[in-house]
Amino acid sequence: VQLQASGGGLVQAGGSLRISCAATLRPFDSYAMGWFRQAPGKEREFVAGISWDGRLTFYTDSVKGRFTISRDNAKNTVDLRMDSLKPEDTAVYHCGAIAGYFGGSYGYFSDTSRYNYWGQGTLVTVSS
């Protein structure tokens, strides 16, 4: 398993949660990373992306100001801190990795076809 997501759970609206993705991909800093989510009956949608060195981050409009993506290349992890959660944030959250991408394009990060690896997902449920 190249990517393992964890940390999902049940949280009340307005609450916070941190989910994490552990990677066995090496070298980890040669991968751009992203988080996507998929709600029941909906397509997978982009949530956040981070460049190989953590200096560039990208967010879909609906989570800007509430979610923060970060990575630790020494620990081979990428996290998504989610604050002010809303019921519409309920979904299975998947982490993905793009091999050998060192650019900084929102369009590139948000395109599922660019990703070479996917984690199995972790369920986040936000109750109203």
DOBA-729582 format. One line per field, with one value per residue: x, y, z of N, C-alpha, C, O in turn. Coordinates in Angstrom, 2 decimals. Layout:
N
n_east: [X/...]
n_north: [Y/...]
n_up: [Z/...]
ca_east: [X/...]
ca_north: [Y/...]
ca_up: [Z/...]
c_east: [X/...]
c_north: [Y/...]
c_up: [Z/...]
o_east: [X/...]
o_north: [Y/...]
o_up: [Z/...]
END
This chain:
128
n_east: [0.85/0.78/-0.15/-1.67/-4.49/-5.79/-7.57/-10.15/-13.62/-16.50/-17.91/-19.23/-21.05/-19.24/-17.08/-13.70/-11.22/-8.44/-7.00/-4.79/-2.20/-0.16/2.80/4.47/5.89/8.87/11.55/9.85/9.64/9.60/7.10/4.12/1.24/-2.20/-5.54/-8.65/-12.24/-15.14/-18.49/-21.49/-23.00/-21.91/-19.37/-15.81/-14.14/-11.84/-10.05/-7.76/-4.33/-0.76/2.52/5.66/7.57/6.13/5.68/3.83/0.32/-3.02/-6.52/-9.92/-12.68/-14.76/-13.62/-11.69/-9.99/-10.95/-9.87/-6.61/-3.79/-0.87/2.53/5.01/8.03/10.08/8.82/7.26/4.54/1.29/-0.99/-4.38/-5.91/-9.00/-11.27/-14.15/-16.18/-18.71/-21.93/-22.03/-19.44/-19.17/-17.90/-15.95/-12.56/-9.78/-6.31/-3.89/-1.15/1.18/3.58/6.83/6.18/6.85/5.76/3.39/0.46/-2.96/-4.87/-3.57/-3.17/-5.82/-6.82/-7.90/-6.83/-4.13/-2.95/-0.93/-1.02/-3.30/-4.80/-6.73/-8.81/-10.56/-13.28/-15.17/-17.55/-19.92/-22.06/-25.20]
n_north: [-1.18/2.04/4.52/5.48/6.43/8.03/8.83/9.76/10.28/10.80/13.96/16.93/19.57/22.52/21.70/20.32/18.43/16.33/14.76/12.25/11.20/8.60/7.80/5.36/5.81/6.58/8.70/10.61/13.38/13.80/13.76/15.44/16.21/15.49/16.03/14.59/14.28/12.20/12.13/10.25/9.09/11.06/12.59/12.20/14.86/17.59/18.74/19.83/20.68/20.17/21.29/19.64/20.50/21.72/24.44/25.57/25.76/24.67/25.16/24.13/26.32/26.04/25.21/26.96/28.88/27.33/24.78/23.28/22.24/20.30/19.13/16.73/16.04/14.63/12.79/11.57/12.17/13.59/15.97/16.95/19.51/20.24/22.66/24.31/22.61/21.45/19.95/19.34/18.69/16.07/13.02/10.49/10.75/10.96/10.53/11.49/10.99/12.61/11.73/13.04/15.75/19.11/21.54/24.29/24.45/25.08/23.83/21.50/20.13/19.69/17.87/14.69/12.76/13.20/11.99/9.42/7.58/6.40/6.60/4.52/5.82/7.69/7.96/10.81/12.17/14.60/15.81/17.48]
n_up: [0.00/-1.04/-0.19/2.77/4.32/7.26/10.32/10.03/11.03/13.17/13.59/15.08/13.47/12.88/14.28/14.47/12.67/12.00/9.33/8.05/5.81/5.16/3.48/1.52/-0.64/-2.38/-3.55/-1.16/-1.41/-4.10/-4.99/-5.70/-3.78/-3.04/-1.74/-2.11/-2.20/-1.88/-1.95/-1.19/-4.13/-5.65/-7.75/-7.46/-5.94/-6.04/-3.20/-1.80/-2.50/-2.47/-3.05/-3.90/-2.07/-0.14/-0.28/-1.92/-1.95/-2.63/-2.88/-3.10/-3.65/-1.75/0.62/1.37/3.76/5.79/5.71/5.95/4.29/4.75/4.80/5.77/4.92/6.05/7.60/5.79/5.34/4.72/5.75/6.47/7.85/9.17/9.83/11.30/10.34/8.11/7.46/4.74/4.17/4.58/3.56/1.86/2.20/0.14/-0.34/-2.74/-5.05/-7.15/-9.39/-9.75/-10.23/-10.22/-10.41/-10.16/-10.55/-10.27/-11.84/-12.61/-10.17/-9.44/-11.18/-11.54/-13.24/-13.31/-11.20/-9.88/-7.86/-5.35/-2.13/0.12/1.31/3.87/6.06/6.68/8.69/9.21/11.51/11.83]
ca_east: [0.00/1.67/-0.72/-2.59/-5.16/-6.34/-8.00/-11.54/-14.52/-17.74/-17.71/-20.38/-20.86/-18.47/-15.93/-12.45/-10.67/-7.22/-6.75/-3.40/-1.89/1.22/3.24/5.67/6.52/10.17/11.64/8.55/9.66/9.47/5.67/3.12/0.19/-3.51/-6.68/-9.93/-13.31/-16.25/-19.72/-22.33/-23.71/-21.26/-18.06/-14.68/-13.81/-10.60/-10.17/-6.55/-3.10/0.46/3.68/6.61/8.32/5.20/5.66/2.62/-0.89/-4.18/-7.77/-11.17/-13.28/-15.66/-12.89/-10.71/-10.16/-11.37/-8.99/-5.20/-3.00/0.55/3.27/6.27/8.80/10.92/7.96/6.53/3.11/0.58/-2.15/-5.42/-6.58/-10.32/-11.95/-15.48/-16.75/-20.13/-22.48/-21.70/-18.08/-19.24/-17.43/-14.72/-11.45/-8.69/-5.09/-3.31/0.23/1.60/5.01/7.73/5.64/7.46/5.13/2.42/-0.75/-4.19/-5.49/-2.85/-3.47/-7.23/-7.15/-7.69/-6.06/-2.70/-2.47/-0.41/-1.33/-4.40/-5.03/-8.02/-9.82/-10.99/-14.61/-15.44/-18.99/-20.21/-23.47/-25.75]
ca_north: [0.00/3.19/5.62/5.02/7.55/7.73/9.97/10.12/9.98/11.57/15.23/17.83/20.78/23.54/21.08/20.17/17.09/16.25/13.47/12.12/10.22/8.11/7.31/4.53/6.23/7.19/9.65/11.25/14.77/13.87/13.64/16.41/15.48/16.12/15.41/14.62/13.65/11.67/11.93/9.23/9.48/12.19/12.33/12.61/16.26/18.10/19.52/20.60/20.13/20.77/21.01/18.67/21.08/22.33/25.91/25.97/25.03/24.99/24.73/24.43/27.49/25.73/24.91/28.02/29.52/26.35/23.61/23.56/21.08/20.43/17.88/16.58/15.15/13.78/11.71/11.01/12.31/14.80/16.13/17.92/20.03/20.71/23.43/24.82/21.60/21.55/18.66/19.09/18.18/14.62/12.29/9.70/11.58/10.18/11.23/11.06/11.42/12.82/11.47/13.89/17.06/20.16/22.79/24.89/24.79/24.58/22.92/20.23/19.47/19.34/16.91/13.33/11.94/13.46/11.27/8.09/6.70/6.81/5.87/3.84/6.75/7.69/8.55/11.94/12.41/15.80/15.82/18.84]
ca_up: [0.00/-1.14/0.56/3.80/4.97/8.57/11.11/9.82/12.13/13.29/14.28/14.95/12.66/13.58/14.90/13.72/12.51/11.20/8.70/7.66/4.77/5.28/2.18/1.41/-1.89/-2.17/-2.45/-0.96/-1.86/-5.55/-5.26/-5.30/-3.08/-3.01/-1.08/-2.81/-1.43/-2.66/-1.20/-1.82/-5.33/-6.32/-8.29/-6.64/-6.16/-5.47/-1.97/-1.55/-3.03/-1.94/-3.88/-3.37/-0.96/0.80/-0.37/-2.65/-1.59/-3.45/-2.25/-3.77/-3.01/-0.64/1.87/1.64/5.05/6.79/5.64/5.74/3.92/5.10/4.61/6.48/4.06/6.88/8.11/4.65/5.59/4.33/6.61/6.14/9.03/8.76/10.86/10.95/9.46/7.76/7.02/3.33/4.07/4.77/2.38/2.00/1.77/-0.44/-0.69/-4.00/-5.29/-8.52/-9.45/-10.52/-10.61/-9.40/-10.79/-9.26/-11.28/-9.66/-12.79/-12.57/-8.90/-9.31/-12.24/-11.02/-14.18/-13.12/-10.04/-10.15/-6.73/-4.49/-0.90/0.18/1.81/5.25/6.09/7.57/8.80/9.98/11.88/11.99]
c_east: [0.89/1.19/-1.76/-3.18/-5.74/-6.84/-9.43/-12.40/-15.76/-17.47/-18.95/-20.03/-20.19/-17.20/-14.74/-12.00/-9.39/-7.11/-5.33/-3.23/-0.42/1.63/4.47/6.41/7.85/10.81/10.36/8.53/9.72/8.01/4.92/1.94/-1.13/-4.49/-7.92/-10.99/-14.42/-17.42/-20.58/-23.09/-23.10/-19.89/-16.98/-14.32/-12.54/-10.89/-8.96/-5.34/-1.90/1.64/4.68/7.35/7.43/5.04/4.40/1.45/-2.06/-5.42/-8.95/-11.87/-14.09/-14.93/-11.86/-11.02/-10.58/-10.43/-7.55/-4.47/-1.54/1.23/4.55/7.09/9.73/10.13/7.14/5.02/2.57/-0.72/-3.15/-6.12/-7.88/-11.00/-13.31/-16.20/-18.25/-20.65/-22.13/-20.25/-18.04/-18.89/-16.32/-13.60/-10.29/-7.48/-4.54/-1.92/0.50/3.12/5.73/7.17/6.16/6.89/4.11/1.17/-1.97/-4.85/-4.86/-3.20/-4.91/-7.71/-6.85/-6.81/-4.55/-2.10/-2.08/-0.79/-2.47/-4.41/-6.44/-9.13/-10.13/-12.29/-14.70/-16.94/-19.22/-21.70/-23.94/-26.34]
c_north: [1.23/4.37/5.08/6.22/7.11/9.00/10.41/9.77/10.83/12.82/16.08/19.02/21.86/23.00/20.96/18.72/17.19/14.85/13.45/11.05/9.86/7.45/6.41/4.86/6.90/7.57/10.46/12.68/14.89/13.77/14.87/15.63/16.24/15.34/15.64/14.03/13.20/11.39/10.90/9.79/10.63/11.77/12.77/14.05/16.65/18.92/20.42/19.90/20.85/20.34/20.12/19.19/21.77/23.82/26.41/25.11/25.54/24.42/25.01/25.53/27.16/25.44/25.98/28.71/28.56/25.15/24.06/22.25/21.33/19.09/17.91/15.56/14.23/12.58/11.05/11.02/13.61/14.84/17.11/18.29/20.67/21.38/23.89/23.87/21.77/20.17/18.33/18.67/16.66/13.90/11.33/10.54/10.68/11.06/10.64/11.64/11.53/12.65/12.52/15.20/18.12/21.53/23.26/25.37/24.21/23.56/21.55/19.46/18.98/18.31/15.49/12.49/12.14/12.59/9.84/7.08/7.30/5.96/5.32/4.73/6.58/8.49/9.66/12.20/13.59/15.84/17.25/19.03]
c_up: [0.00/-0.33/1.52/4.51/6.30/9.22/10.92/11.01/12.08/14.11/14.09/14.06/13.49/14.23/13.97/13.68/11.69/10.64/8.15/6.61/4.91/3.98/2.31/0.12/-1.58/-3.50/-2.35/-1.49/-3.38/-5.98/-4.80/-4.74/-3.11/-2.18/-1.95/-1.88/-2.37/-1.73/-1.91/-3.02/-6.09/-6.85/-7.29/-6.97/-5.43/-4.22/-1.78/-2.16/-2.47/-2.79/-3.16/-2.13/0.06/0.67/-1.09/-2.21/-2.42/-2.78/-3.17/-2.97/-1.76/0.67/2.21/2.95/6.15/6.85/5.41/5.43/4.28/4.85/5.43/5.69/4.85/7.41/7.01/4.87/5.01/5.13/6.02/7.43/8.58/9.95/10.36/10.00/9.30/7.35/5.56/3.11/4.25/3.47/2.79/1.41/1.34/-0.64/-1.99/-4.18/-6.78/-8.58/-10.28/-10.98/-9.67/-9.73/-9.77/-9.97/-10.59/-10.57/-12.80/-11.31/-8.83/-10.32/-11.75/-11.94/-14.04/-12.03/-10.39/-9.07/-5.92/-3.22/-0.88/0.70/3.28/5.33/7.13/7.53/9.72/10.25/12.13/13.39]
o_east: [1.67/2.00/-2.64/-2.47/-6.13/-6.58/-9.89/-11.96/-16.04/-16.89/-19.63/-18.87/-20.54/-16.35/-14.77/-12.35/-9.27/-7.12/-4.76/-4.02/0.46/0.89/5.38/7.44/7.95/10.64/9.86/7.49/9.88/7.71/5.06/1.66/-1.16/-4.32/-8.17/-10.66/-14.62/-17.35/-20.42/-23.73/-23.67/-19.33/-17.22/-14.21/-12.21/-11.85/-9.10/-5.33/-2.00/1.74/4.56/7.70/7.92/4.30/3.98/1.56/-2.09/-5.38/-8.96/-11.68/-14.09/-15.56/-11.21/-12.17/-10.56/-10.21/-7.30/-4.53/-1.05/0.57/5.09/6.85/10.12/10.68/6.42/4.32/3.30/-1.45/-2.81/-6.83/-7.87/-11.28/-13.59/-16.75/-18.96/-19.87/-21.97/-19.87/-16.99/-19.49/-15.83/-13.68/-9.87/-7.60/-4.72/-1.56/0.11/3.85/5.30/7.60/5.95/7.47/3.99/0.87/-2.04/-5.34/-5.55/-3.50/-5.19/-8.87/-5.69/-6.12/-3.77/-0.88/-2.80/-0.89/-2.61/-4.08/-7.25/-10.31/-9.99/-12.41/-14.35/-17.52/-18.76/-22.51/-23.18/-26.85]
o_north: [1.45/5.16/4.31/6.93/5.96/10.11/11.34/9.04/11.49/12.75/15.98/19.41/22.07/23.77/21.44/17.91/18.04/13.87/14.49/10.10/10.72/6.63/6.68/4.25/7.69/6.85/10.94/13.14/16.00/13.71/15.31/14.52/17.46/14.14/16.74/13.36/13.72/10.53/10.69/10.84/11.13/10.75/13.59/14.42/16.13/19.69/21.63/18.68/22.00/19.19/19.87/18.41/22.34/24.43/27.54/23.89/26.69/23.34/25.98/25.65/27.93/25.43/25.89/29.07/28.93/24.58/25.07/21.29/22.45/18.05/18.97/14.35/13.17/11.50/10.09/10.04/14.59/13.85/17.96/17.48/21.53/20.73/23.87/24.29/22.18/19.32/17.16/18.33/16.04/14.14/11.35/10.99/9.77/12.20/9.46/12.63/10.67/13.36/12.85/15.73/18.04/22.56/22.72/26.56/23.01/22.53/20.54/18.27/17.96/17.92/15.13/11.59/11.36/12.46/9.13/5.88/8.52/4.78/5.62/4.39/5.51/9.56/9.48/12.42/13.60/15.90/18.11/20.11]
o_up: [0.93/0.17/1.13/5.23/6.47/8.74/11.58/11.90/11.08/15.19/13.07/13.92/14.66/14.67/12.84/14.54/10.81/11.39/7.82/6.53/4.80/3.43/3.09/-0.18/-0.64/-4.49/-3.36/-1.98/-3.90/-7.17/-3.66/-5.19/-3.20/-1.94/-2.43/-0.90/-3.47/-0.85/-3.11/-2.93/-7.06/-6.45/-6.40/-8.14/-4.36/-4.18/-1.62/-2.32/-2.04/-3.20/-1.96/-1.24/1.03/1.45/-0.88/-2.12/-2.85/-2.18/-3.92/-1.76/-0.80/1.73/3.25/3.22/7.33/7.92/4.76/6.19/4.13/4.72/5.74/5.78/4.36/7.63/7.26/4.60/4.85/5.19/5.21/8.02/7.71/10.96/9.16/8.98/10.22/6.92/5.21/1.99/4.08/2.43/3.92/0.26/2.06/-1.08/-2.28/-3.56/-7.57/-7.88/-11.39/-12.00/-8.45/-9.38/-8.68/-9.97/-10.33/-10.10/-12.97/-11.37/-8.21/-10.31/-11.58/-11.47/-14.58/-11.93/-11.09/-9.33/-5.81/-3.24/-1.76/0.54/3.85/4.73/8.30/6.46/10.86/9.33/12.58/13.70]
END
